Amino acid sequence: MQTNFTPDQLRDPAMAASEKILRTCVHCGFCTATCPTYLLLGDELDSPRGRIYLMKDMLESGKPASPEVVKHIDRCLSCLSCMTTCPSGVHYMHLVDHARAYIEATYTRPWHDRLLRWVLATVLPYPGRFRFALGAAMLAKPLKGAIGALPLLGSRLEAMIELAPAQVPARSPFEQPGLFKAQGERRGRVAILSGCAQPVLKPGFNEAAIRLLNRHGVDVVQPRGEGCCGALVHHMGRDEESHAFAKRNIDAWIAEMDGDGLDAIIVTASGCGTTIKDYGFMFREDPDYAEKAARVSAIAKDITEYVTTLKLMEPVRETELVVAYHSACSMQHGQAIRTEPKTLLKQAGFTVKDVPEGHICCGSAGTYNLLQPEIAAQLRARKVANIERTKPDLIATGNIGCMTQIGKGTGIPIVHTVELLDWATGGPMPEVLEAAGFGKRSSQPLTIAAE
């Protein structure tokens, strides 16, 4: 694609990076076939190719973003399916991230949109605030219909209330900073991201990961000072806030790397993993953090990515369960992790089924299901229908957002992949499966023949 940026514009590193990305696009249109919003809406401007034209025009002109551009960029899920499909290697993620930051800096949104985004940015990344907000949402559930009828904000507030759980889990004993020591001979030492929303909604994910890693001879440390990875606000264009979160984590992890050392930084939420692996790019021009960020990104691993290197131990119980594996967009497109989770589940004794149209987003996409609830609901219905076609006993995935989104559309139990791996190798049955009565029909211990 031919571009027309001025030399002054290209002195800005972000603009120079976007110009390079734009020049790789050859207008082929392969991306339209796998773009969820284009499949639903049929509008070229709601496809990656159409959005690239809009972003090019906006960035080249140097003018404030227009309402039309904002509408179509806001509708983008950042699912990155287009990057998997693109034969030219267009790095759409970096381009749309830059466009969102540009919109945030140049466009004044309507008051109700600004208010909602401010609430999300000041609540979701902070576990204490998020826990309080979930309590308020639970109290508001009986009023959901009336709240949904409110003008301007109604549908979005209703979506927030709908996605809130019936009750907030108790605080986990694993959530405090500290060291969780390996069982037996130590084979490695890793840090684990505690995060922000996940430890409030599903503390059992990191508990299962820690048990699994300890059982495989790995020390797990939760460093003091780390928290939200910055992904939620980064994808809202709020770069100053996202970089502040990232710097705090980088400092915490570098202290461990330069102290007792780390073999990996383990992430159990694939949306967070995609962002942490991009820290090196985010801080490439920062003289104080460029080298440190690159070091962090280099050892960031999804839990399944790391466990694959350890060789999963033999399962200690039979499950006889059929698992539909939902690969989160941030897993398969953002991190190109496609086979490892399914291979591990099979090794653990589960029958794994692929989901039809597995490359199409479920509609979660960070805060997307709160900001674009109508489109997100259509994508959820499409995803759930495809999952249910496989007739599974349960659903496994590696991202908290997908679990929350899909779980609201089906009665099939949905669990984190690491919970199943932990259970199969000696850990407790996942609470969701126990509540669904799976303990009565499966999980018989394996009989190990004496030598």
MOQUIRA-V419482 format. One record per helix or strand of 2 or more residues. SS is the DSSP state (alpha for helix, beta for strand). FROM is the first residue (numbers start at 1). LEN is the number of residues. If there is no record, write none. Layout:
ss->SS from->FROM len->LEN
ss->SS from->FROM len->LEN
This chain:
ss->alpha from->7 len->4
ss->alpha from->13 len->12
ss->alpha from->30 len->5
ss->alpha from->36 len->6
ss->alpha from->44 len->3
ss->alpha from->48 len->14
ss->alpha from->67 len->8
ss->alpha from->81 len->5
ss->alpha from->92 len->15
ss->alpha from->111 len->13
ss->alpha from->127 len->22
ss->alpha from->154 len->10
ss->beta from->178 len->3
ss->beta from->188 len->5
ss->alpha from->198 len->4
ss->alpha from->204 len->12
ss->beta from->218 len->5
ss->alpha from->231 len->4
ss->alpha from->239 len->20
ss->beta from->264 len->4
ss->alpha from->270 len->7
ss->alpha from->279 len->4
ss->alpha from->290 len->10
ss->beta from->300 len->3
ss->alpha from->303 len->8
ss->beta from->317 len->2
ss->beta from->322 len->4
ss->alpha from->329 len->6
ss->alpha from->340 len->8
ss->beta from->351 len->4
ss->alpha from->368 len->4
ss->alpha from->373 len->17
ss->beta from->394 len->4
ss->alpha from->400 len->8
ss->beta from->413 len->4
ss->alpha from->417 len->8
ss->alpha from->431 len->5
ss->alpha from->438 len->3
ss->beta from->444 len->2
